[in-house]
Amino acid sequence: MIFGATGDLAIRKLFPSLYRLFERGRLKKFAVIGVARRPLTNDGFQKSVKDSVINALGDKENIDEFISYFYYHSHDVTDSSSYVALRNLANQIDENYNLEGNRIFYLAMAPEFFGPIALHLKSDGLTEVKGFKRLVIEKPFGKSLESAKELNQQIRTAFSEEEVYRIDHYLGKEMVRNIEVIRFANAIFEPLWNNRYISNIQITSSEILGVEERGRYYETSGALRDMVQNHMMQMVALLAMEPPIRLTTDEVRSEKVRVFRSLRRVESNEINDYFVRGQYGAGTVTDEQVPEYRAEPMVDKESNTETFVAGKIMIDNFRWAGVPFYIRTGKRMTTKSTKIVVQFKDIPMNLYYQPEKKVNPNLLVIHIQPEEGITLHLNAKKAGGHLDAQEVKLSFANTGIQAMNTPEGYEKLLYDCLRGDATNFTHWDEVAYSWAFVDKISDVWENTKSVNFPNYVSGTTGPKAADELLEKDGFFWWPVKNLEVDICK
């Protein structure tokens, strides 16, 4: 059951992802009930699903068979009688398709409805099934630690923690899932993955888009809650975690939680030494003049909401003591890109050092989006002449034939949920620790109105203070445009 079945997420992501699973034979005995407020017939809903798939994937031969499994229920999320009608429809479909009482409830709606829907599902009998029941929830999971606790308490009255799947679509991205393989399946990396050999790690997730029509939502979240609390913190955890005993859900989650427990707690008077915020002004992006954030629809004309965050995260444990994890995310920047740069330390005595030409450090770059791949930056002898060192790049690009069967993030996560594999979904403990970390930053920023916003021009890499954050430690941001993955043909 997809609550919010007429919304943007369902149309752009969920329906095409379900179709791909169907096309690959991973959906056999199934039915989908679309749930939304809008009055709509089954035929009308099926046409919407068909249009969604065709727009995303093009014409498909078996599309009519696929949409025949879709049903629609016009629903009032506050009315128990509407849930009773939904329960009766679900029971009927369950019997018709012999689905053995297995149900997944996907809440693709505004977060304020998560708790009330979960409570109604329980009180109105929709969770009383003979098979499994699972609840999939989109971010944001709360707006602070206290609101997240309240929401979790409501949800846990109807579902156990093992039945709750908090979806973070970054964890479905192929190269994010590849972080563990790169680390734990390669003898050349795992022995070096510590403070003896790594000087810093940089995670950048930049967008060229502004807030567009999401002004009302963004005003209450900002980049800190929208990106850092979930996506960025999850990538930090995957990069920093210890090798799990086994690749099981509980063991992987346990190691990620240990990372969150090791985060250095930054006091209120130190926040501005570790974190930088920004808000975009007017500028030019892809040769188009764009307005400042405060001029966007449904945005306060004197808004103090950040559209950019850069920060230094320290992990105080034996492996990572002294190694900064720099994170950077923002809107209206130079390029759309998500990359991880692992910078290794310089060797103690570089025989090829020249005052006029410094030898580049070794870098491991993990390209997450829009291109997918891995690049290892090394130094080798320059062809001809003296023993001068030059940079060479060893690249693997997830393109061409390698990418033909790469599952889109939502497709992979939906399939994991169907199989009951919660490894790439966030556990409550991860949510709680990341909110506790982020809350201290947001408390300081919300009570400080002296920031001179806007402080970076659209189409740039962010405010100058973000560069100064690294310069204090003797580092600089590796420019994402110069780290494009090389595609070998």
KAMO-V108889 format. One record per pair of residues at least 4 apart in sequence whose ideal C-beta (glycine too) atoms are under 7 Angstrom apart, sorted by sequence separation. I is the first residue (numbers start at 1). J is the second residue. D is the distance in whole Angstrom. If there is no record, write none. Layout:
# KAMO-V108889
i=I j=J d=D
i=I j=J d=D
This chain:
# KAMO-V108889
i=7 j=11 d=7
i=8 j=12 d=6
i=9 j=13 d=6
i=10 j=14 d=5
i=11 j=15 d=6
i=13 j=17 d=6
i=14 j=18 d=6
i=15 j=19 d=6
i=16 j=20 d=7
i=17 j=21 d=7
i=18 j=22 d=6
i=19 j=23 d=6
i=20 j=24 d=6
i=40 j=44 d=5
i=41 j=45 d=7
i=42 j=46 d=6
i=43 j=47 d=6
i=44 j=48 d=7
i=45 j=49 d=7
i=46 j=50 d=6
i=47 j=51 d=6
i=48 j=52 d=6
i=49 j=53 d=7
i=50 j=54 d=6
i=51 j=55 d=6
i=52 j=56 d=6
i=53 j=57 d=6
i=54 j=58 d=6
i=62 j=66 d=6
i=63 j=67 d=6
i=64 j=68 d=7
i=80 j=84 d=6
i=81 j=85 d=7
i=82 j=86 d=6
i=83 j=87 d=6
i=84 j=88 d=7
i=85 j=89 d=6
i=86 j=90 d=6
i=87 j=91 d=6
i=88 j=92 d=6
i=89 j=93 d=6
i=90 j=94 d=6
i=91 j=95 d=7
i=92 j=96 d=6
i=93 j=97 d=6
i=109 j=113 d=5
i=113 j=117 d=5
i=114 j=118 d=6
i=115 j=119 d=6
i=116 j=120 d=6
i=117 j=121 d=6
i=118 j=122 d=7
i=119 j=123 d=6
i=120 j=124 d=5
i=129 j=133 d=5
i=137 j=141 d=6
i=143 j=147 d=5
i=144 j=148 d=7
i=145 j=149 d=6
i=146 j=150 d=7
i=147 j=151 d=6
i=148 j=152 d=6
i=149 j=153 d=6
i=150 j=154 d=7
i=151 j=155 d=6
i=152 j=156 d=6
i=155 j=159 d=6
i=159 j=163 d=4
i=173 j=177 d=7
i=174 j=178 d=6
i=178 j=182 d=6
i=179 j=183 d=6
i=180 j=184 d=6
i=181 j=185 d=5
i=182 j=186 d=6
i=186 j=190 d=7
i=187 j=191 d=7
i=189 j=193 d=6
i=194 j=198 d=7
i=211 j=215 d=5
i=214 j=218 d=5
i=215 j=219 d=6
i=217 j=221 d=6
i=218 j=222 d=7
i=221 j=225 d=4
i=222 j=226 d=6
i=223 j=227 d=5
i=224 j=228 d=5
i=225 j=229 d=5
i=227 j=231 d=5
i=228 j=232 d=5
i=229 j=233 d=6
i=230 j=234 d=6
i=231 j=235 d=7
i=232 j=236 d=7
i=233 j=237 d=6
i=234 j=238 d=7
i=235 j=239 d=6
i=236 j=240 d=6
i=237 j=241 d=6
i=248 j=252 d=7
i=249 j=253 d=6
i=250 j=254 d=6
i=251 j=255 d=7
i=252 j=256 d=7
i=253 j=257 d=6
i=254 j=258 d=7
i=256 j=260 d=7
i=257 j=261 d=6
i=258 j=262 d=6
i=266 j=270 d=5
i=270 j=274 d=6
i=271 j=275 d=6
i=284 j=288 d=7
i=291 j=295 d=4
i=299 j=303 d=5
i=317 j=321 d=7
i=346 j=350 d=6
i=367 j=371 d=5
i=368 j=372 d=7
i=398 j=402 d=5
i=399 j=403 d=5
i=407 j=411 d=4
i=409 j=413 d=6
i=410 j=414 d=6
i=411 j=415 d=6
i=412 j=416 d=6
i=413 j=417 d=6
i=414 j=418 d=6
i=415 j=419 d=6
i=426 j=430 d=5
i=428 j=432 d=6
i=429 j=433 d=6
i=430 j=434 d=6
i=431 j=435 d=6
i=432 j=436 d=6
i=433 j=437 d=7
i=434 j=438 d=6
i=435 j=439 d=6
i=438 j=442 d=6
i=439 j=443 d=6
i=440 j=444 d=7
i=441 j=445 d=6
i=442 j=446 d=6
i=443 j=447 d=6
i=444 j=448 d=6
i=456 j=460 d=6
i=462 j=466 d=5
i=464 j=468 d=6
i=465 j=469 d=7
i=467 j=471 d=6
i=468 j=472 d=7
i=4 j=9 d=7
i=5 j=10 d=5
i=9 j=14 d=6
i=10 j=15 d=6
i=21 j=26 d=4
i=22 j=27 d=4
i=40 j=45 d=5
i=54 j=59 d=6
i=94 j=99 d=5
i=121 j=126 d=5
i=122 j=127 d=5
i=142 j=147 d=4
i=156 j=161 d=7
i=159 j=164 d=5
i=171 j=176 d=6
i=192 j=197 d=4
i=193 j=198 d=7
i=221 j=226 d=4
i=223 j=228 d=7
i=224 j=229 d=7
i=227 j=232 d=6
i=228 j=233 d=6
i=246 j=251 d=5
i=247 j=252 d=7
i=266 j=271 d=6
i=284 j=289 d=6
i=285 j=290 d=5
i=291 j=296 d=6
i=294 j=299 d=6
i=315 j=320 d=4
i=316 j=321 d=6
i=367 j=372 d=6
i=398 j=403 d=5
i=407 j=412 d=4
i=416 j=421 d=4
i=426 j=431 d=6
i=470 j=475 d=4
i=471 j=476 d=7
i=478 j=483 d=6
i=4 j=10 d=6
i=21 j=27 d=5
i=76 j=82 d=5
i=107 j=113 d=7
i=121 j=127 d=5
i=127 j=133 d=5
i=142 j=148 d=3
i=170 j=176 d=6
i=183 j=189 d=6
i=184 j=190 d=6
i=245 j=251 d=5
i=293 j=299 d=6
i=353 j=359 d=6
i=367 j=373 d=5
i=381 j=387 d=6
i=382 j=388 d=4
i=456 j=462 d=5
i=470 j=476 d=6
i=53 j=60 d=6
i=75 j=82 d=5
i=94 j=101 d=6
i=107 j=114 d=6
i=141 j=148 d=6
i=182 j=189 d=6
i=183 j=190 d=6
i=211 j=218 d=5
i=244 j=251 d=4
i=283 j=290 d=6
i=294 j=301 d=5
i=352 j=359 d=6
i=382 j=389 d=7
i=456 j=463 d=4
i=470 j=477 d=6
i=2 j=10 d=6
i=218 j=226 d=7
i=244 j=252 d=5
i=266 j=274 d=5
i=282 j=290 d=7
i=366 j=374 d=6
i=381 j=389 d=7
i=382 j=390 d=4
i=398 j=406 d=6
i=416 j=424 d=6
i=455 j=463 d=5
i=18 j=27 d=7
i=54 j=63 d=7
i=142 j=151 d=5
i=155 j=164 d=6
i=282 j=291 d=6
i=294 j=303 d=5
i=350 j=359 d=6
i=380 j=389 d=7
i=467 j=476 d=7
i=53 j=63 d=6
i=107 j=117 d=6
i=141 j=151 d=7
i=183 j=193 d=6
i=282 j=292 d=5
i=293 j=303 d=7
i=314 j=324 d=6
i=315 j=325 d=7
i=365 j=375 d=4
i=379 j=389 d=4
i=380 j=390 d=7
i=467 j=477 d=7
i=34 j=45 d=5
i=75 j=86 d=6
i=244 j=255 d=5
i=281 j=292 d=4
i=379 j=390 d=7
i=413 j=424 d=6
i=2 j=14 d=6
i=280 j=292 d=6
i=312 j=324 d=5
i=313 j=325 d=4
i=364 j=376 d=6
i=379 j=391 d=6
i=380 j=392 d=5
i=50 j=63 d=6
i=73 j=86 d=5
i=90 j=103 d=7
i=242 j=255 d=5
i=280 j=293 d=5
i=18 j=32 d=7
i=241 j=255 d=4
i=279 j=293 d=5
i=293 j=307 d=5
i=312 j=326 d=6
i=313 j=327 d=6
i=363 j=377 d=4
i=377 j=391 d=6
i=378 j=392 d=5
i=241 j=256 d=5
i=346 j=361 d=6
i=362 j=377 d=6
i=73 j=89 d=6
i=105 j=121 d=6
i=242 j=258 d=7
i=311 j=327 d=5
i=362 j=378 d=6
i=377 j=393 d=6
i=378 j=394 d=7
i=50 j=67 d=5
i=118 j=135 d=7
i=310 j=327 d=7
i=344 j=361 d=6
i=360 j=377 d=7
i=49 j=67 d=5
i=71 j=89 d=7
i=241 j=259 d=5
i=310 j=328 d=4
i=343 j=361 d=6
i=344 j=362 d=4
i=375 j=393 d=5
i=376 j=394 d=4
i=237 j=256 d=4
i=240 j=259 d=5
i=360 j=379 d=7
i=375 j=394 d=7
i=135 j=155 d=7
i=309 j=329 d=6
i=343 j=363 d=6
i=359 j=379 d=6
i=375 j=395 d=5
i=46 j=67 d=4
i=49 j=70 d=5
i=342 j=363 d=7
i=71 j=93 d=6
i=205 j=227 d=6
i=237 j=259 d=5
i=308 j=330 d=3
i=341 j=363 d=6
i=342 j=364 d=4
i=373 j=395 d=6
i=374 j=396 d=5
i=114 j=137 d=6
i=237 j=260 d=7
i=307 j=330 d=6
i=373 j=396 d=5
i=46 j=70 d=5
i=135 j=159 d=5
i=307 j=331 d=5
i=341 j=365 d=5
i=373 j=397 d=4
i=45 j=70 d=6
i=141 j=166 d=6
i=307 j=332 d=7
i=373 j=398 d=5
i=103 j=129 d=6
i=133 j=159 d=7
i=205 j=231 d=7
i=279 j=305 d=7
i=339 j=365 d=6
i=340 j=366 d=4
i=371 j=397 d=7
i=372 j=398 d=4
i=45 j=72 d=4
i=137 j=164 d=7
i=205 j=232 d=7
i=279 j=306 d=6
i=280 j=307 d=5
i=339 j=366 d=7
i=101 j=129 d=4
i=135 j=163 d=6
i=278 j=306 d=6
i=279 j=307 d=5
i=339 j=367 d=6
i=340 j=368 d=7
i=5 j=34 d=3
i=42 j=71 d=6
i=101 j=130 d=4
i=102 j=131 d=4
i=107 j=136 d=7
i=111 j=140 d=6
i=134 j=163 d=5
i=135 j=164 d=5
i=136 j=165 d=5
i=137 j=166 d=5
i=138 j=167 d=6
i=139 j=168 d=6
i=203 j=232 d=6
i=277 j=306 d=4
i=278 j=307 d=7
i=279 j=308 d=7
i=339 j=368 d=6
i=2 j=32 d=7
i=5 j=35 d=6
i=6 j=36 d=4
i=42 j=72 d=5
i=100 j=130 d=7
i=101 j=131 d=4
i=102 j=132 d=5
i=103 j=133 d=5
i=104 j=134 d=5
i=105 j=135 d=5
i=106 j=136 d=4
i=107 j=137 d=5
i=108 j=138 d=6
i=133 j=163 d=6
i=135 j=165 d=7
i=137 j=167 d=7
i=278 j=308 d=3
i=338 j=368 d=4
i=359 j=389 d=5
i=5 j=36 d=5
i=41 j=72 d=7
i=100 j=131 d=5
i=105 j=136 d=7
i=107 j=138 d=7
i=127 j=158 d=6
i=134 j=165 d=6
i=136 j=167 d=6
i=277 j=308 d=7
i=338 j=369 d=5
i=360 j=391 d=5
i=372 j=403 d=7
i=1 j=33 d=5
i=2 j=34 d=5
i=3 j=35 d=5
i=4 j=36 d=6
i=6 j=38 d=5
i=40 j=72 d=5
i=104 j=136 d=6
i=203 j=235 d=5
i=277 j=309 d=6
i=2 j=35 d=6
i=203 j=236 d=7
i=1 j=35 d=6
i=15 j=49 d=5
i=19 j=53 d=5
i=40 j=74 d=6
i=275 j=309 d=7
i=276 j=310 d=4
i=336 j=370 d=6
i=39 j=74 d=5
i=119 j=154 d=6
i=122 j=157 d=6
i=352 j=387 d=7
i=16 j=52 d=6
i=34 j=70 d=6
i=38 j=74 d=7
i=77 j=113 d=6
i=90 j=126 d=7
i=115 j=151 d=5
i=118 j=154 d=6
i=122 j=158 d=3
i=275 j=311 d=4
i=15 j=52 d=4
i=16 j=53 d=5
i=32 j=69 d=6
i=37 j=74 d=7
i=83 j=120 d=5
i=87 j=124 d=6
i=114 j=151 d=6
i=118 j=155 d=5
i=121 j=158 d=5
i=274 j=311 d=6
i=352 j=389 d=4
i=15 j=53 d=6
i=19 j=57 d=7
i=31 j=69 d=5
i=32 j=70 d=5
i=33 j=71 d=5
i=34 j=72 d=5
i=35 j=73 d=5
i=37 j=75 d=6
i=78 j=116 d=7
i=87 j=125 d=5
i=119 j=157 d=6
i=201 j=239 d=6
i=274 j=312 d=5
i=30 j=69 d=6
i=36 j=75 d=6
i=37 j=76 d=7
i=77 j=116 d=6
i=87 j=126 d=5
i=115 j=154 d=4
i=119 j=158 d=6
i=16 j=56 d=4
i=31 j=71 d=7
i=33 j=73 d=6
i=35 j=75 d=5
i=77 j=117 d=6
i=80 j=120 d=7
i=84 j=124 d=6
i=86 j=126 d=7
i=115 j=155 d=7
i=118 j=158 d=5
i=11 j=52 d=5
i=16 j=57 d=6
i=83 j=124 d=4
i=114 j=155 d=7
i=118 j=159 d=7
i=290 j=332 d=7
i=83 j=126 d=6
i=22 j=66 d=5
i=80 j=124 d=5
i=19 j=66 d=6
i=285 j=332 d=6
i=283 j=332 d=7
i=263 j=313 d=7
i=264 j=314 d=4
i=35 j=86 d=7
i=280 j=331 d=6
i=263 j=315 d=6
i=264 j=316 d=5
i=278 j=330 d=6
i=280 j=332 d=4
i=262 j=315 d=5
i=262 j=316 d=6
i=262 j=317 d=4
i=33 j=89 d=7
i=259 j=315 d=6
i=33 j=90 d=6
i=180 j=238 d=6
i=176 j=235 d=7
i=179 j=238 d=5
i=184 j=243 d=5
i=33 j=93 d=7
i=179 j=239 d=6
i=170 j=231 d=4
i=31 j=93 d=5
i=168 j=230 d=5
i=176 j=238 d=7
i=168 j=231 d=6
i=171 j=234 d=6
i=170 j=234 d=6
i=170 j=235 d=7
i=31 j=97 d=5
i=168 j=234 d=6
i=29 j=97 d=6
i=31 j=99 d=7
i=29 j=98 d=7
i=29 j=99 d=6
i=210 j=280 d=7
i=240 j=315 d=5
i=143 j=220 d=7
i=208 j=285 d=5
i=236 j=313 d=6
i=208 j=286 d=7
i=210 j=290 d=6
i=219 j=299 d=6
i=240 j=320 d=6
i=140 j=221 d=6
i=215 j=296 d=5
i=219 j=300 d=6
i=228 j=309 d=6
i=143 j=225 d=7
i=211 j=293 d=7
i=215 j=297 d=5
i=216 j=298 d=4
i=224 j=306 d=6
i=210 j=293 d=7
i=215 j=298 d=3
i=222 j=305 d=5
i=223 j=306 d=5
i=213 j=297 d=6
i=215 j=299 d=4
i=219 j=303 d=6
i=222 j=306 d=5
i=223 j=307 d=6
i=140 j=225 d=6
i=211 j=296 d=5
i=223 j=308 d=6
i=224 j=309 d=5
i=210 j=296 d=6
i=219 j=305 d=6
i=223 j=309 d=5
i=218 j=305 d=7
i=397 j=485 d=5
i=399 j=487 d=5
i=1 j=90 d=7
i=236 j=325 d=5
i=397 j=486 d=7
i=395 j=485 d=6
i=397 j=487 d=5
i=139 j=230 d=5
i=395 j=486 d=4
i=397 j=488 d=7
i=393 j=486 d=6
i=395 j=488 d=7
i=14 j=108 d=7
i=232 j=327 d=5
i=232 j=329 d=6
i=10 j=108 d=5
i=9 j=108 d=5
i=228 j=327 d=7
i=7 j=108 d=6
i=228 j=329 d=7
i=239 j=340 d=7
i=1 j=103 d=7
i=227 j=329 d=4
i=3 j=106 d=7
i=1 j=105 d=5
i=2 j=106 d=5
i=3 j=107 d=5
i=4 j=108 d=4
i=1 j=106 d=7
i=3 j=108 d=6
i=4 j=109 d=4
i=235 j=340 d=7
i=2 j=108 d=6
i=3 j=109 d=5
i=223 j=329 d=6
i=223 j=330 d=6
i=375 j=483 d=7
i=375 j=485 d=6
i=375 j=486 d=7
i=373 j=485 d=4
i=3 j=117 d=6
i=371 j=485 d=5
i=365 j=483 d=5
i=367 j=485 d=5
i=211 j=331 d=7
i=210 j=331 d=5
i=201 j=323 d=7
i=209 j=331 d=6
i=210 j=332 d=5
i=200 j=323 d=6
i=206 j=329 d=7
i=195 j=319 d=7
i=200 j=324 d=5
i=201 j=325 d=5
i=202 j=326 d=5
i=203 j=327 d=5
i=204 j=328 d=5
i=205 j=329 d=4
i=206 j=330 d=6
i=207 j=331 d=5
i=208 j=332 d=7
i=194 j=319 d=5
i=195 j=320 d=6
i=198 j=323 d=6
i=208 j=333 d=6
i=334 j=459 d=6
i=195 j=321 d=6
i=200 j=326 d=6
i=207 j=333 d=6
i=332 j=458 d=4
i=334 j=460 d=6
i=195 j=322 d=5
i=206 j=333 d=4
i=208 j=335 d=6
i=332 j=459 d=7
i=333 j=460 d=7
i=334 j=461 d=6
i=195 j=323 d=5
i=208 j=336 d=5
i=333 j=461 d=6
i=9 j=138 d=7
i=206 j=335 d=6
i=207 j=336 d=6
i=333 j=462 d=6
i=206 j=336 d=7
i=206 j=337 d=5
i=330 j=462 d=5
i=204 j=337 d=7
i=205 j=338 d=4
i=204 j=338 d=7
i=328 j=462 d=7
i=204 j=339 d=5
i=203 j=340 d=5
i=341 j=478 d=5
i=328 j=466 d=6
i=201 j=340 d=7
i=202 j=341 d=4
i=306 j=445 d=7
i=201 j=342 d=5
i=339 j=480 d=5
i=341 j=483 d=7
i=200 j=343 d=5
i=337 j=480 d=4
i=198 j=342 d=6
i=199 j=343 d=5
i=326 j=470 d=6
i=339 j=483 d=6
i=198 j=343 d=7
i=199 j=344 d=7
i=304 j=449 d=6
i=335 j=480 d=6
i=198 j=344 d=6
i=199 j=345 d=5
i=335 j=481 d=6
i=197 j=344 d=6
i=198 j=345 d=7
i=304 j=451 d=7
i=334 j=481 d=7
i=197 j=345 d=6
i=308 j=456 d=6
i=304 j=453 d=7
i=324 j=473 d=6
i=328 j=477 d=7
i=192 j=344 d=7
i=310 j=462 d=7
i=308 j=462 d=5
i=308 j=463 d=7
i=310 j=466 d=4
i=312 j=469 d=6
i=310 j=469 d=6
i=293 j=454 d=6
i=292 j=454 d=5
i=275 j=441 d=6
i=277 j=445 d=6
i=290 j=458 d=5
i=260 j=430 d=6
i=271 j=441 d=6
i=252 j=423 d=5
i=249 j=421 d=7
i=257 j=429 d=5
i=261 j=433 d=7
i=268 j=440 d=7
i=249 j=422 d=5
i=257 j=430 d=6
i=260 j=433 d=4
i=271 j=444 d=4
i=281 j=454 d=3
i=285 j=458 d=5
i=249 j=423 d=4
i=253 j=427 d=5
i=256 j=430 d=6
i=260 j=434 d=6
i=263 j=437 d=5
i=266 j=440 d=7
i=277 j=451 d=7
i=279 j=453 d=4
i=280 j=454 d=6
i=283 j=457 d=4
i=284 j=458 d=7
i=285 j=459 d=5
i=279 j=454 d=5
i=281 j=456 d=7
i=283 j=458 d=3
i=284 j=459 d=5
i=257 j=433 d=7
i=268 j=444 d=5
i=279 j=455 d=6
i=280 j=456 d=6
i=281 j=457 d=5
i=282 j=458 d=6
i=283 j=459 d=4
i=253 j=430 d=7
i=278 j=455 d=5
i=281 j=458 d=6
i=278 j=456 d=5
i=280 j=458 d=5
i=182 j=366 d=7
i=278 j=462 d=5
i=278 j=463 d=4
i=179 j=366 d=7
i=276 j=463 d=6
i=276 j=465 d=5
i=276 j=466 d=5
i=175 j=366 d=6
i=175 j=367 d=6
i=176 j=368 d=6
i=182 j=374 d=7
i=234 j=426 d=7
i=175 j=368 d=5
i=276 j=469 d=6
i=173 j=368 d=6
i=173 j=369 d=7
i=175 j=372 d=5
i=174 j=372 d=6
i=233 j=434 d=5
i=229 j=434 d=5
i=229 j=435 d=6
i=229 j=438 d=5
i=228 j=438 d=6
i=225 j=438 d=7
i=224 j=438 d=6
i=224 j=441 d=6
i=224 j=442 d=6
i=174 j=398 d=6
i=174 j=406 d=5
i=173 j=409 d=5
i=172 j=409 d=3
i=172 j=410 d=6
i=169 j=409 d=5
i=172 j=412 d=5
i=169 j=410 d=6
i=172 j=413 d=4
i=169 j=413 d=7
i=167 j=413 d=6
i=177 j=424 d=7
i=165 j=417 d=5
i=172 j=424 d=6
i=171 j=424 d=4
i=165 j=422 d=6
i=167 j=425 d=6
i=168 j=426 d=6
i=166 j=425 d=6
i=165 j=425 d=5
i=166 j=426 d=4
i=166 j=431 d=7
i=161 j=428 d=6
i=206 j=480 d=7
i=200 j=475 d=6
i=202 j=477 d=7
i=152 j=428 d=6
i=202 j=478 d=6
i=204 j=480 d=6
i=136 j=417 d=6
i=134 j=417 d=6
i=148 j=431 d=6
i=148 j=432 d=7
i=145 j=432 d=6
i=148 j=435 d=5
i=132 j=420 d=7
i=141 j=431 d=5
i=145 j=435 d=4
i=144 j=435 d=6
i=145 j=436 d=5
i=142 j=435 d=7
i=145 j=439 d=5
i=144 j=439 d=5
i=104 j=417 d=6
i=26 j=415 d=6
i=21 j=411 d=6
i=17 j=408 d=6
i=20 j=411 d=5
i=17 j=410 d=4
i=21 j=414 d=7
i=17 j=411 d=4
i=21 j=415 d=6
i=14 j=410 d=6
i=18 j=414 d=7
i=13 j=410 d=5
i=17 j=414 d=6
